[in-house]
Amino acid sequence: MLDLEQFASVEDAVEKVKLGQRYFEIGERMLALGENVPMNYPIAFWFSMISRAEGLHGAIAREIAESNPHAVFPLLRAFAEAVVLVNYVYGHPTYVEVLTSRPREQPKGGQKRKSIQALIDYSKKEAPGMKNVYAELSEATHFGATAMWSAHVIEGEDEDSLQTSWTNSPRWRSHEQALIACALTLEFAEAMTTLLHNFFEQHIAFSPPD
């Protein structure tokens, strides 16, 4: 369940989802290892995912501030995909090699790319609600029912006076929809920062004993 009570208002939620320095601070951890750390696939993946997380989070925050659900929910879907990918690579670091080239360029008999559903299934222990959340985000992204009605708002106090309004400009259907988007953003950001910290400790900063 999403915690919408953490926000005093939509304006408060918009303020709380701003990008800040969270991903920059993760990247700073590499400085503690010195200047001559050799580049390898896990490090390259870690750096790339920091950039991707910052780019997606920043874009989501901007579009939330613009009251643009048509951009927010597809971007949240991409953010969810990034989270479950990092979670899988954390447990299977050699999978990074599959991501370094296109599928048609991979050697025969090697590892294959995982489908997004396979990555979500793998993450169900840590994120049991991700499957349903991802399905809803896909409805918004692929113009399912969520997208179909996102531009229409029902207005009125009772059933006899209900009217439907439409505007070509993006807008939230309700304050609750805006708060849901903000809560999802913060949950994905928290999961991503935790995973990137853990990945660093396990696969980058870790030095095996002599």
Phi, psi and omega per residue, in radians:
M1 nan 2.374 3.110
L2 -1.375 2.468 3.130
D3 -1.602 1.664 3.110
L4 -1.512 -0.216 -3.136
E5 -1.274 -0.205 3.132
Q6 -1.242 -0.209 -3.101
F7 -1.896 2.306 3.085
A8 -1.370 -0.422 -3.113
S9 -2.930 3.026 3.063
V10 -1.097 -0.682 3.135
E11 -1.090 -0.699 3.088
D12 -1.119 -0.714 3.130
A13 -1.125 -0.753 3.115
V14 -1.035 -0.700 3.124
E15 -1.163 -0.715 -3.070
K16 -1.240 -0.440 -3.116
V17 -1.555 0.020 3.104
K18 -0.991 2.612 -2.992
L19 -1.021 -0.883 -3.096
G20 1.148 -2.677 -3.053
Q21 -1.937 0.233 -2.979
R22 -1.021 -0.716 -3.093
Y23 -1.403 -0.587 3.042
F24 -1.059 -0.718 -3.137
E25 -1.155 -0.561 3.054
I26 -1.143 -0.824 -3.139
G27 -1.077 -0.523 3.134
E28 -1.085 -0.386 -3.110
R29 -1.070 -0.451 3.135
M30 -1.152 -0.462 -3.124
L31 -1.062 -0.546 -3.115
A32 -1.170 -0.298 -3.125
L33 -1.538 -0.074 3.131
G34 1.653 -3.116 -3.019
E35 -1.601 -0.279 -2.996
N36 -1.915 0.612 3.096
V37 -1.306 2.150 -3.123
P38 -1.202 2.429 3.129
M39 -1.320 2.361 3.038
N40 -2.438 3.120 -3.075
Y41 -1.074 -0.805 3.121
P42 -1.032 -0.713 3.124
I43 -1.162 -0.750 3.121
A44 -1.068 -0.733 3.105
F45 -1.081 -0.788 -3.108
W46 -1.050 -0.836 3.113
F47 -1.072 -0.795 -3.101
S48 -1.100 -0.675 -3.117
M49 -1.267 -0.558 3.017
I50 -1.049 -0.810 -3.141
S51 -1.101 -0.730 -3.128
R52 -1.145 -0.771 3.139
A53 -1.079 -0.757 3.136
E54 -1.129 -0.741 -3.136
G55 -1.116 -0.779 -3.136
L56 -1.194 -0.817 -3.123
H57 -1.066 -0.779 3.140
G58 -1.075 -0.732 3.133
A59 -1.168 -0.713 3.118
I60 -1.080 -0.812 -3.139
A61 -1.046 -0.725 3.130
R62 -1.121 -0.767 -3.099
E63 -1.274 -0.534 3.012
I64 -1.084 -0.770 3.120
A65 -1.099 -0.465 3.125
E66 -1.567 0.092 -3.120
S67 0.962 0.829 -3.036
N68 -2.052 1.405 -3.135
P69 -1.109 -0.424 -3.118
H70 -1.137 -0.457 3.046
A71 -1.706 -0.629 -3.043
V72 -1.060 -0.861 -3.015
F73 -1.246 -0.681 3.001
P74 -1.086 -0.647 3.098
L75 -1.189 -0.653 3.069
L76 -1.110 -0.629 3.083
R77 -1.071 -0.773 3.101
A78 -1.122 -0.632 3.108
F79 -1.137 -0.741 3.098
A80 -1.062 -0.715 3.118
E81 -1.097 -0.681 3.119
A82 -1.142 -0.701 -3.129
V83 -1.094 -0.843 -3.097
V84 -1.225 -0.485 3.074
L85 -1.187 -0.812 3.118
V86 -1.059 -0.698 3.124
N87 -1.055 -0.716 3.140
Y88 -1.219 -0.782 -3.115
V89 -1.145 -0.544 3.070
Y90 -1.001 -0.719 3.125
G91 -1.509 -0.286 -3.104
H92 -2.395 1.259 -3.018
P93 -1.075 -0.459 3.134
T94 -1.227 -0.239 3.115
Y95 -1.123 -0.358 3.120
V96 -0.963 -0.627 -3.115
E97 -1.031 -0.557 3.125
V98 -1.188 -0.404 -3.083
L99 -1.569 -0.096 -3.040
T100 -1.459 -0.191 3.108
S101 -2.605 2.910 -3.124
R102 -1.220 2.665 -3.102
P103 -0.921 -0.681 -3.110
R104 -1.198 -0.278 -3.132
E105 -1.651 -0.075 -3.115
Q106 -1.298 2.531 3.101
P107 -1.139 2.542 3.127
K108 -1.140 2.437 3.119
G109 1.509 -0.037 -3.130
G110 -1.534 -3.023 3.092
Q111 -1.095 2.604 3.111
K112 -1.920 2.725 3.068
R113 -1.104 2.428 3.070
K114 -1.449 2.458 3.030
S115 -1.250 2.789 3.129
I116 -1.101 -0.603 3.120
Q117 -1.167 -0.620 3.083
A118 -1.140 -0.673 3.114
L119 -1.190 -0.670 3.094
I120 -1.153 -0.756 3.120
D121 -1.065 -0.668 3.119
Y122 -1.121 -0.558 -3.063
S123 -1.549 0.048 -2.987
K124 -1.130 -0.428 3.103
K125 -1.215 -0.800 -3.135
E126 -1.392 -0.545 -3.082
A127 -2.372 1.296 -3.056
P128 -1.106 -0.395 -3.135
G129 -1.578 -0.040 -3.037
M130 -1.093 -0.640 -3.102
K131 -1.034 -0.827 -3.138
N132 -1.206 -0.688 3.116
V133 -1.090 -0.784 -3.121
Y134 -1.116 -0.652 3.110
A135 -1.079 -0.731 3.127
E136 -1.175 -0.690 3.109
L137 -1.159 -0.579 3.090
S138 -1.198 -0.639 3.074
E139 -1.037 -0.678 3.130
A140 -1.285 -0.606 -3.071
T141 -1.341 -0.731 -3.046
H142 -1.688 0.377 3.114
F143 0.965 0.950 2.943
G144 -1.542 -2.697 -3.065
A145 -1.074 -0.677 -3.137
T146 -1.050 -0.801 -3.134
A147 -1.229 -0.651 -3.099
M148 -0.979 -0.727 -3.042
W149 -1.792 0.092 -3.039
S150 -1.189 -0.424 -3.114
A151 -1.573 -0.022 -3.078
H152 -1.996 2.358 -3.133
V153 -2.152 2.252 3.080
I154 -1.526 2.219 -3.083
E155 -2.194 2.585 3.121
G156 2.377 2.810 -3.072
E157 -1.585 -0.548 -3.130
D158 -2.500 3.022 -3.034
E159 -1.066 -0.547 -3.101
D160 -1.315 -0.301 -3.089
S161 -2.044 0.226 -3.104
L162 -1.204 2.417 3.074
Q163 -2.379 2.699 3.097
T164 -1.890 2.276 3.095
S165 -2.016 2.638 3.128
W166 -2.397 2.551 3.024
T167 -2.477 2.574 3.115
N168 -1.286 -0.345 3.132
S169 -1.412 2.454 3.109
P170 -1.069 2.538 3.063
R171 -2.835 2.758 3.039
W172 -1.301 2.509 3.061
R173 -1.220 -0.487 -3.128
S174 -2.812 2.890 3.037
H175 -1.073 -0.626 -3.124
E176 -1.099 -0.685 3.120
Q177 -1.070 -0.715 3.112
A178 -1.122 -0.743 -3.136
L179 -1.165 -0.647 3.086
I180 -1.069 -0.769 3.124
A181 -1.073 -0.730 3.137
C182 -1.171 -0.731 -3.140
A183 -1.133 -0.706 3.093
L184 -1.106 -0.742 3.133
T185 -1.020 -0.810 -3.124
L186 -1.175 -0.646 3.111
E187 -1.154 -0.778 3.127
F188 -1.141 -0.690 3.136
A189 -1.124 -0.727 3.119
E190 -1.129 -0.764 3.111
A191 -1.103 -0.752 -3.114
M192 -1.136 -0.797 -3.121
T193 -1.130 -0.673 3.095
T194 -1.110 -0.793 -3.136
L195 -1.114 -0.721 -3.135
L196 -1.191 -0.647 3.042
H197 -1.089 -0.830 -3.122
N198 -1.125 -0.675 3.121
F199 -1.089 -0.743 3.113
F200 -1.042 -0.835 -3.105
E201 -1.119 -0.673 -3.039
Q202 -1.455 -0.687 -2.952
H203 -2.036 -0.124 -3.123
I204 -2.126 -0.946 -3.111
A205 -1.357 -0.390 -3.068
F206 -1.166 2.302 3.065
S207 -2.125 2.052 -3.125
P208 -1.146 2.626 -3.138
P209 -1.137 2.667 3.130
D210 -1.190 nan nan
